[in-house]
Amino acid sequence: QVQLVESGGGLVQPGGSLRLSCAASGSILNIAYMGWHRQAPGKQRELVATIINGGNTNYVDSVKGRFTISRDNAKNMMFLQMNSLKPEDTAVYYCFARKDIATLPSWGQGTQVTVSS
């Protein structure tokens, strides 16, 4: 399994933007599923966005039109571009990678995103 490290979190005002990065320790060329979860204080972890190796993407309704997930297999990286951020986007964001449906996912350690004025 690859090791994952997130970066790019921080404090941003409502309406602002952040770009999260997820760096993998090895090749992601053969990893079918990658994505981002988030967990806000006192709430369950929520699946935010996924990207399949062929390029198909899916988003939770609350971020559609604002967030964009992408991956760069050549650089072993995945990204989450977050625009028009809202206070309710405040959470710890975790990236994951799952080789296939029969394999357990790898997780990063999380990066804090805080949206506040």
DSSP file with accessible surface (Angstrom, degrees, kcal/mol):
  #  RESIDUE AA STRUCTURE BP1 BP2  ACC     N-H-->O    O-->H-N    N-H-->O    O-->H-N    TCO  KAPPA ALPHA  PHI   PSI    X-CA   Y-CA   Z-CA
    1    1 A Q              0   0  157      0, 0.0     2,-0.1     0, 0.0    97,-0.0   0.000 360.0 360.0 360.0 146.1    0.0    0.0    0.0
    2    2 A V        -     0   0   20     25,-0.1     2,-0.4    95,-0.1    95,-0.1  -0.484 360.0-125.3 -80.5 152.8    1.1    3.6   -0.7
    3    3 A Q        -     0   0  134     -2,-0.1    22,-2.0   103,-0.1     2,-0.4  -0.805  26.7-152.3 -93.4 141.8    1.7    6.1    2.1
    4    4 A L  E     -A   24   0A   8    103,-0.5   105,-0.4    -2,-0.4     2,-0.4  -0.940  13.0-172.1-121.8 139.8   -0.3    9.3    1.6
    5    5 A V  E     -A   23   0A  83     18,-2.0    18,-2.8    -2,-0.4     2,-0.2  -0.982  10.6-154.9-132.7 120.7    0.5   12.8    2.8
    6    6 A E  E     +A   22   0A   7     -2,-0.4     2,-0.3    16,-0.2    16,-0.2  -0.592  18.5 165.8 -90.3 155.0   -1.9   15.7    2.6
    7    7 A S  E     +A   21   0A  64     14,-2.1    14,-2.8    -2,-0.2   104,-0.1  -0.959  40.4  69.7-154.8 166.9   -1.0   19.4    2.4
    8    8 A G        +     0   0   37     -2,-0.3    11,-0.3     1,-0.3    14,-0.0   0.363  61.2 132.3 105.2  -5.0   -2.5   22.7    1.6
    9    9 A G        +     0   0   29     12,-0.1     2,-0.3     9,-0.1    -1,-0.3  -0.182  23.1 118.8 -71.8 172.8   -5.0   23.2    4.4
   10   10 A G  E     -d  113   0B  29    102,-0.9   104,-2.8   101,-0.1     2,-0.5  -0.986  61.3 -47.7 163.0-166.9   -5.3   26.4    6.4
   11   11 A L  E     +d  114   0B 130     -2,-0.3     2,-0.3   102,-0.2   104,-0.2  -0.865  54.0 167.4-101.5 129.9   -7.5   29.3    7.4
   12   12 A V  E     -d  115   0B  23    102,-2.6   104,-2.1    -2,-0.5     3,-0.1  -0.984  33.5-113.3-142.0 149.7   -9.4   31.1    4.7
   13   13 A Q    >   -     0   0  138     -2,-0.3     3,-2.4   102,-0.2    72,-0.2  -0.456  50.9 -80.8 -77.9 155.3  -12.3   33.6    4.7
   14   14 A P  T 3  S+     0   0   60      0, 0.0    72,-0.2     0, 0.0    -1,-0.1  -0.290 121.1  28.2 -54.4 137.8  -15.7   32.7    3.3
   15   15 A G  T 3  S+     0   0   55     70,-3.3    69,-0.6     1,-0.3    71,-0.1   0.275  99.9 117.6  90.6 -10.6  -15.7   32.9   -0.4
   16   16 A G    <   -     0   0   21     -3,-2.4    69,-2.4    69,-0.2     2,-0.3  -0.091  56.6-122.7 -82.4-174.9  -12.0   32.1   -0.6
   17   17 A S        -     0   0   61     66,-0.2     2,-0.3    67,-0.2    66,-0.2  -0.931  20.5-179.5-132.1 152.1  -10.1   29.2   -2.2
   18   18 A L  E     - B   0  82A  34     64,-2.2    64,-3.3    -2,-0.3     2,-0.5  -0.981  16.5-146.7-143.1 153.1   -7.7   26.5   -1.2
   19   19 A R  E     - B   0  81A 129    -11,-0.3     2,-0.3    -2,-0.3    62,-0.2  -0.969  14.8-158.0-123.6 114.4   -6.0   23.7   -3.1
   20   20 A L  E     - B   0  80A   0     60,-2.7    60,-2.3    -2,-0.5     2,-0.4  -0.708   6.8-159.7 -88.6 143.2   -5.3   20.5   -1.2
   21   21 A S  E     -AB   7  79A  20    -14,-2.8   -14,-2.1    -2,-0.3     2,-0.4  -0.925   8.5-162.9-121.1 149.4   -2.6   18.1   -2.4
   22   22 A a  E     -AB   6  78A   1     56,-2.6    56,-2.0    -2,-0.4     2,-0.5  -0.971  10.5-161.8-132.6 112.7   -2.2   14.4   -1.6
   23   23 A A  E     -AB   5  77A  38    -18,-2.8   -18,-2.0    -2,-0.4     2,-0.3  -0.858   6.3-150.0-100.5 129.6    1.3   13.0   -2.3
   24   24 A A  E     -A    4   0A  15     52,-2.6   -20,-0.2    -2,-0.5     4,-0.1  -0.735  14.4-137.0 -98.8 147.0    1.7    9.2   -2.6
   25   25 A S  S    S+     0   0   85    -22,-2.0     2,-0.2    -2,-0.3   -21,-0.1   0.634  85.8  15.4 -76.1 -15.5    4.9    7.4   -1.7
   26   26 A G  S    S-     0   0   24    -23,-0.2    -2,-0.1    50,-0.1   -24,-0.1  -0.771 106.2 -44.5-143.1-170.9    4.7    5.2   -4.8
   27   27 A S        -     0   0   70     -2,-0.2     3,-0.2     1,-0.1    -2,-0.1  -0.330  33.2-171.5 -65.6 137.2    3.1    4.9   -8.2
   28   28 A I    >   +     0   0    0     45,-0.5     3,-1.8     1,-0.1    -1,-0.1   0.258  58.7 107.6-106.5  10.4   -0.7    5.5   -8.3
   29   29 A L  T 3  S+     0   0   98      1,-0.3    -1,-0.1    44,-0.2    44,-0.1   0.856  86.2  37.2 -58.0 -36.9   -0.9    4.3  -11.9
   30   30 A N  T 3  S+     0   0  124     -3,-0.2     2,-0.7    70,-0.0    -1,-0.3   0.219  89.4 109.2-102.3  14.3   -2.6    1.1  -10.9
   31   31 A I    <   -     0   0   15     -3,-1.8    68,-0.2     1,-0.2    69,-0.1  -0.835  48.6-168.8 -93.3 116.3   -4.7    2.6   -8.1
   32   32 A A        +     0   0   26     67,-1.7    21,-1.6    -2,-0.7     2,-0.5   0.904  65.4  40.7 -73.6 -43.3   -8.3    2.6   -9.3
   33   33 A Y  E     +FE  52  98B  84     65,-2.6    65,-3.2    19,-0.2     2,-0.3  -0.921  58.3 159.8-119.2 129.3  -10.0    4.7   -6.7
   34   34 A M  E     +FE  51  97B   1     17,-2.0    17,-3.1    -2,-0.5     2,-0.3  -0.965  16.3 128.0-137.5 156.1   -8.8    7.9   -5.0
   35   35 A G  E     -FE  50  96B   0     61,-1.9    61,-2.2    -2,-0.3     2,-0.4  -0.985  43.8 -88.4 179.7-170.0  -10.6   10.6   -3.2
   36   36 A W  E     -FE  49  95B   0     13,-2.6    12,-2.6    -2,-0.3    13,-1.6  -0.987  22.7-175.1-131.4 135.1  -11.2   12.9   -0.2
   37   37 A H  E     -FE  47  94B  35     57,-2.9    57,-2.6    -2,-0.4     2,-0.3  -0.796  11.1-158.9-111.8 165.8  -13.2   12.5    2.9
   38   38 A R  E     -FE  46  93B  14      8,-2.3     8,-3.4    -2,-0.3     2,-0.4  -0.989   6.3-161.2-142.7 153.8  -13.7   15.2    5.6
   39   39 A Q  E     - E   0  92B  70     53,-2.2    53,-2.4    -2,-0.3     6,-0.2  -0.957   5.7-162.6-138.9 118.5  -14.7   15.2    9.2
   40   40 A A    >   -     0   0   20      4,-0.4     3,-2.3    -2,-0.4    51,-0.1  -0.615  45.1 -76.9 -92.3 157.1  -16.0   18.2   11.1
   41   41 A P  T 3  S+     0   0  118      0, 0.0    -1,-0.1     0, 0.0     3,-0.1  -0.278 118.0   5.7 -55.9 129.0  -16.1   18.3   14.9
   42   42 A G  T 3  S+     0   0   91      1,-0.2     2,-0.3    -3,-0.1    -3,-0.0   0.528 113.3 102.2  77.2   6.1  -18.9   16.2   16.3
   43   43 A K  S <  S-     0   0  140     -3,-2.3    -1,-0.2     1,-0.0     2,-0.1  -0.825  75.3-101.9-122.3 160.2  -19.9   14.9   12.9
   44   44 A Q        -     0   0  175     -2,-0.3    -4,-0.4     1,-0.1     2,-0.1  -0.401  49.7 -89.1 -73.7 155.1  -19.3   11.6   11.0
   45   45 A R        -     0   0   93     -6,-0.2     2,-0.4    -2,-0.1    -6,-0.2  -0.439  48.1-153.7 -64.3 138.1  -16.7   11.4    8.3
   46   46 A E  E     -F   38   0B  68     -8,-3.4    -8,-2.3    -2,-0.1     2,-0.5  -0.951  15.6-124.9-122.2 134.3  -18.2   12.4    4.9
   47   47 A L  E     +F   37   0B  81     -2,-0.4   -10,-0.3   -10,-0.2     3,-0.1  -0.664  32.0 175.2 -75.9 122.8  -17.1   11.3    1.5
   48   48 A V  E     -     0   0B   0    -12,-2.6    12,-2.4    -2,-0.5     2,-0.3   0.881  56.1 -12.6 -97.2 -49.6  -16.5   14.6   -0.5
   49   49 A A  E     -FG  36  59B   1    -13,-1.6   -13,-2.6    10,-0.2    -1,-0.3  -0.991  52.6-164.1-157.4 148.5  -15.2   13.5   -3.9
   50   50 A T  E     -FG  35  58B  30      8,-2.2     8,-2.0    -2,-0.3     2,-0.4  -0.960   1.9-164.3-134.3 153.4  -13.8   10.6   -5.7
   51   51 A I  E     -FG  34  57B  10    -17,-3.1   -17,-2.0    -2,-0.3     2,-0.2  -0.994  10.6-149.2-138.8 130.4  -11.9   10.1   -8.9
   52   52 A I  E >   -F   33   0B  56      4,-2.7     3,-3.0    -2,-0.4   -19,-0.2  -0.655  32.9-106.8 -95.2 156.5  -11.4    6.8  -10.8
   53   53 A N  T 3  S+     0   0   56    -21,-1.6    20,-0.1     1,-0.3   -20,-0.1   0.806 119.5  58.8 -57.2 -28.6   -8.3    6.1  -12.8
   54   54 A G  T 3  S-     0   0   77    -22,-0.2    -1,-0.3     2,-0.1   -22,-0.0   0.582 124.3-101.9 -77.7  -7.5  -10.2    6.6  -16.1
   55   55 A G  S <  S+     0   0   41     -3,-3.0    -2,-0.1     1,-0.3     2,-0.1   0.248  71.9 143.5 109.7 -10.7  -11.1   10.1  -15.0
   56   56 A N        -     0   0  115     -5,-0.1    -4,-2.7     1,-0.0    -1,-0.3  -0.397  30.7-164.4 -64.6 138.7  -14.7    9.8  -13.8
   57   57 A T  E     -G   51   0B  56     -6,-0.2     2,-0.3    -2,-0.1    -6,-0.2  -0.892  13.0-169.8-125.6 154.1  -15.4   12.0  -10.8
   58   58 A N  E     -G   50   0B 101     -8,-2.0    -8,-2.2    -2,-0.3     2,-0.3  -0.993   5.5-169.2-141.7 147.8  -18.2   12.2   -8.2
   59   59 A Y  E     -G   49   0B  49     -2,-0.3   -10,-0.2   -10,-0.2     2,-0.1  -0.970  30.1-107.7-135.6 149.5  -19.0   14.8   -5.6
   60   60 A V    >>  -     0   0   40    -12,-2.4     3,-1.9    -2,-0.3     4,-0.8  -0.462  42.4-112.6 -68.4 147.1  -21.2   15.1   -2.6
   61   61 A D  G >4 S+     0   0  125      1,-0.3     3,-0.8     2,-0.2    -1,-0.1   0.851 111.8  64.4 -54.8 -35.6  -24.1   17.5   -3.5
   62   62 A S  G 34 S+     0   0   56      1,-0.2    -1,-0.3     3,-0.0   -14,-0.0   0.667 110.6  36.0 -67.8 -15.4  -22.9   20.1   -1.0
   63   63 A V  G X> S+     0   0    0     -3,-1.9     3,-2.3   -15,-0.2     4,-2.2   0.467  82.4 127.0-115.5  -2.8  -19.7   20.8   -3.0
   64   64 A K  T << S+     0   0  120     -4,-0.8     4,-0.1    -3,-0.8    -3,-0.0  -0.298  80.7  16.1 -58.9 133.4  -20.8   20.3   -6.6
   65   65 A G  T 34 S+     0   0   86      2,-0.4    -1,-0.3     1,-0.1     3,-0.1   0.292 125.7  59.9  86.2 -10.2  -19.8   23.3   -8.7
   66   66 A R  T <4 S+     0   0   27     -3,-2.3    17,-2.1     1,-0.2     2,-0.3   0.690  97.0  53.1-116.3 -35.3  -17.3   24.5   -6.1
   67   67 A F  E  <  -C   82   0A   4     -4,-2.2    -2,-0.4    15,-0.2     2,-0.4  -0.829  58.9-166.8-107.6 147.4  -14.8   21.7   -5.7
   68   68 A T  E     -C   81   0A  76     13,-2.4    13,-3.0    -2,-0.3     2,-0.3  -0.987   5.8-157.7-134.5 123.9  -12.8   19.9   -8.4
   69   69 A I  E     +C   80   0A   5     -2,-0.4     2,-0.3    11,-0.2    11,-0.2  -0.778  20.7 163.2 -99.0 142.6  -10.9   16.7   -7.8
   70   70 A S  E     -C   79   0A  48      9,-1.9     9,-2.9    -2,-0.3     2,-0.3  -0.968  20.2-152.6-150.2 164.9   -8.0   15.7  -10.1
   71   71 A R  E     -C   78   0A  35     -2,-0.3     2,-0.5     7,-0.3     7,-0.3  -0.992   7.8-154.9-142.1 148.3   -5.0   13.4  -10.2
   72   72 A D  E >>> -C   77   0A  51      5,-3.1     5,-2.0    -2,-0.3     4,-0.7  -0.899   9.0-174.5-123.0  96.8   -1.6   13.4  -11.8
   73   73 A N  T 345S+     0   0   41     -2,-0.5   -45,-0.5     1,-0.2     3,-0.4   0.820  82.9  59.2 -64.3 -30.2   -0.5    9.8  -12.2
   74   74 A A  T 345S+     0   0   93      1,-0.2    -1,-0.2   -46,-0.1   -45,-0.0   0.833 115.6  34.4 -67.6 -30.6    2.9   10.9  -13.6
   75   75 A K  T <45S-     0   0  146     -3,-0.7    -1,-0.2     2,-0.2    -2,-0.2   0.381 106.5-123.2-103.6   1.2    3.6   12.8  -10.3
   76   76 A N  T  <5 +     0   0   44     -4,-0.7   -52,-2.6    -3,-0.4     2,-0.3   0.909  68.9 130.2  57.2  45.5    1.8   10.4   -8.0
   77   77 A M  E   < -BC  23  72A  40     -5,-2.0    -5,-3.1   -54,-0.2     2,-0.3  -0.931  43.0-164.6-131.3 152.6   -0.4   13.3   -6.8
   78   78 A M  E     -BC  22  71A   0    -56,-2.0   -56,-2.6    -2,-0.3     2,-0.3  -0.967  14.5-162.6-132.7 151.1   -4.0   14.0   -6.2
   79   79 A F  E     -BC  21  70A  21     -9,-2.9    -9,-1.9    -2,-0.3     2,-0.4  -0.928  17.3-159.0-134.5 156.3   -5.6   17.4   -5.7
   80   80 A L  E     -BC  20  69A   0    -60,-2.3   -60,-2.7    -2,-0.3     2,-0.6  -0.911  12.8-160.5-135.2 106.5   -8.8   19.0   -4.5
   81   81 A Q  E     -BC  19  68A  61    -13,-3.0   -13,-2.4    -2,-0.4     2,-0.6  -0.794  11.4-166.8 -86.4 121.6   -9.4   22.6   -5.7
   82   82 A M  E     +BC  18  67A   0    -64,-3.3   -64,-2.2    -2,-0.6     2,-0.3  -0.949  10.5 173.8-117.4 115.9  -11.9   24.2   -3.3
   83   83 A N        +     0   0   58    -17,-2.1   -66,-0.2    -2,-0.6   -67,-0.2  -0.751  59.5  23.4-115.4 164.4  -13.5   27.5   -4.4
   84   84 A S  S    S-     0   0   68    -69,-0.6    -1,-0.2    -2,-0.3   -67,-0.2   0.896  85.0-159.4  48.7  49.4  -16.3   29.6   -2.9
   85   85 A L        -     0   0    3    -69,-2.4   -70,-3.3    -3,-0.2   -69,-0.2  -0.250   8.2-158.9 -65.8 146.3  -15.6   28.1    0.5
   86   86 A K    >   -     0   0   85    -72,-0.2     3,-2.5   -71,-0.1     4,-0.3  -0.852  32.1-109.6-121.8 157.1  -18.2   28.2    3.2
   87   87 A P  G >  S+     0   0   71      0, 0.0     3,-1.9     0, 0.0    28,-0.4   0.850 117.5  63.5 -54.8 -32.8  -18.0   28.0    7.0
   88   88 A E  G 3  S+     0   0  120      1,-0.3   -48,-0.0   -48,-0.0    -3,-0.0   0.559  88.8  69.0 -72.0  -6.4  -19.6   24.6    6.7
   89   89 A D  G <  S+     0   0    1     -3,-2.5    -1,-0.3    26,-0.1     2,-0.2   0.523  71.1 120.7 -82.9  -6.9  -16.7   23.3    4.7
   90   90 A T    <   +     0   0   36     -3,-1.9     2,-0.3    -4,-0.3    24,-0.2  -0.417  41.1 106.0 -60.9 123.9  -14.6   23.5    7.9
   91   91 A A  E    S- H   0 113B   2     22,-2.0    22,-2.8    -2,-0.2     2,-0.5  -0.963  75.9 -80.8-178.0 170.4  -13.2   20.1    8.7
   92   92 A V  E     -EH  39 112B  33    -53,-2.4   -53,-2.2    -2,-0.3     2,-0.5  -0.870  47.4-146.8 -89.6 128.7  -10.2   17.9    8.6
   93   93 A Y  E     -EH  38 111B   0     18,-3.0    18,-1.9    -2,-0.5     2,-0.4  -0.864  14.5-169.6-104.2 130.5   -9.7   16.6    5.1
   94   94 A Y  E     -E   37   0B  43    -57,-2.6   -57,-2.9    -2,-0.5     2,-0.3  -0.957   9.8-148.5-119.5 133.4   -8.3   13.1    4.5
   95   95 A a  E     -E   36   0B   0     -2,-0.4    13,-2.1   -59,-0.2     2,-0.3  -0.689  17.1-169.7 -95.5 154.5   -7.2   11.6    1.2
   96   96 A F  E     -EI  35 107B  20    -61,-2.2   -61,-1.9    -2,-0.3     2,-0.4  -0.969  12.1-160.4-140.3 157.8   -7.5    8.0    0.4
   97   97 A A  E     -EI  34 106B   3      9,-1.8     9,-2.9    -2,-0.3     2,-0.4  -0.995   6.1-175.4-140.4 133.9   -6.3    5.5   -2.2
   98   98 A R  E     -E   33   0B  78    -65,-3.2   -65,-2.6    -2,-0.4   -66,-0.3  -0.973  16.7-155.0-135.7 117.6   -7.8    2.1   -3.0
   99   99 A K  S    S-     0   0  118     -2,-0.4   -67,-1.7     5,-0.3     2,-0.3   0.901  74.9 -27.0 -60.4 -45.8   -6.2   -0.1   -5.5
  100  100 A D  S >  S-     0   0   61    -69,-0.1     3,-1.8   -68,-0.1    -1,-0.1  -0.941  74.3 -82.9-158.6 178.9   -9.4   -2.0   -6.3
  101  101 A I  T 3  S+     0   0  119     -2,-0.3    -2,-0.0     1,-0.3    -1,-0.0   0.732 124.3  53.7 -66.8 -20.1  -12.7   -3.0   -4.7
  102  102 A A  T 3  S+     0   0   94      2,-0.1     2,-0.4    -4,-0.0    -1,-0.3   0.475  97.0  81.3 -92.8  -1.1  -11.1   -6.0   -2.9
  103  103 A T  S <  S-     0   0   43     -3,-1.8    -3,-0.1     1,-0.0     0, 0.0  -0.846  81.3-118.1-110.9 139.3   -8.3   -4.0   -1.3
  104  104 A L        -     0   0  134     -2,-0.4    -5,-0.3     1,-0.1     2,-0.1  -0.445  40.0-108.9 -68.4 146.8   -8.5   -1.9    1.9
  105  105 A P        -     0   0   33      0, 0.0     2,-0.3     0, 0.0    -7,-0.2  -0.378  18.8-130.8 -77.0 154.5   -7.8    1.8    1.3
  106  106 A S  E     -I   97   0B  12     -9,-2.9    -9,-1.8    -2,-0.1     2,-0.3  -0.802  26.5-155.0 -94.5 149.6   -4.7    3.8    2.5
  107  107 A W  E     -I   96   0B 102     -2,-0.3  -103,-0.5   -11,-0.2   -11,-0.2  -0.935   8.9-133.9-127.6 148.3   -5.3    7.0    4.3
  108  108 A G        -     0   0   10    -13,-2.1  -103,-0.2    -2,-0.3     3,-0.1  -0.319  33.3-106.6 -85.0 179.1   -3.4   10.2    4.9
  109  109 A Q        -     0   0  113   -105,-0.4  -104,-0.1     1,-0.2   -15,-0.1   0.600  62.4-112.1 -86.2 -12.4   -3.0   11.9    8.2
  110  110 A G        -     0   0   12    -15,-0.1     2,-0.4     1,-0.0   -16,-0.2   0.090  18.5-127.7  99.1 150.5   -5.4   14.7    7.4
  111  111 A T  E     - H   0  93B  21    -18,-1.9   -18,-3.0  -104,-0.1     2,-0.4  -0.999  24.2-121.4-136.8 135.3   -5.1   18.4    6.9
  112  112 A Q  E     - H   0  92B  88     -2,-0.4  -102,-0.9   -20,-0.2     2,-0.5  -0.601  22.8-171.0 -82.1 131.5   -7.2   21.1    8.7
  113  113 A V  E     -dH  10  91B   0    -22,-2.8   -22,-2.0    -2,-0.4     2,-0.5  -0.990   5.3-176.3-118.7 123.0   -9.4   23.5    6.6
  114  114 A T  E     -d   11   0B  45   -104,-2.8  -102,-2.6    -2,-0.5     2,-0.6  -0.987   8.7-167.8-123.6 123.2  -11.0   26.3    8.5
  115  115 A V  E     +d   12   0B   3     -2,-0.5     2,-0.3   -28,-0.4  -102,-0.2  -0.937  34.1 131.0-112.2 109.8  -13.3   28.8    6.8
  116  116 A S              0   0   65   -104,-2.1    -2,-0.1    -2,-0.6   -30,-0.0  -0.991 360.0 360.0-158.7 148.3  -14.0   31.7    9.0
  117  117 A S              0   0  129     -2,-0.3  -104,-0.1  -104,-0.2    -1,-0.1   0.424 360.0 360.0 -95.0 360.0  -14.0   35.5    8.9
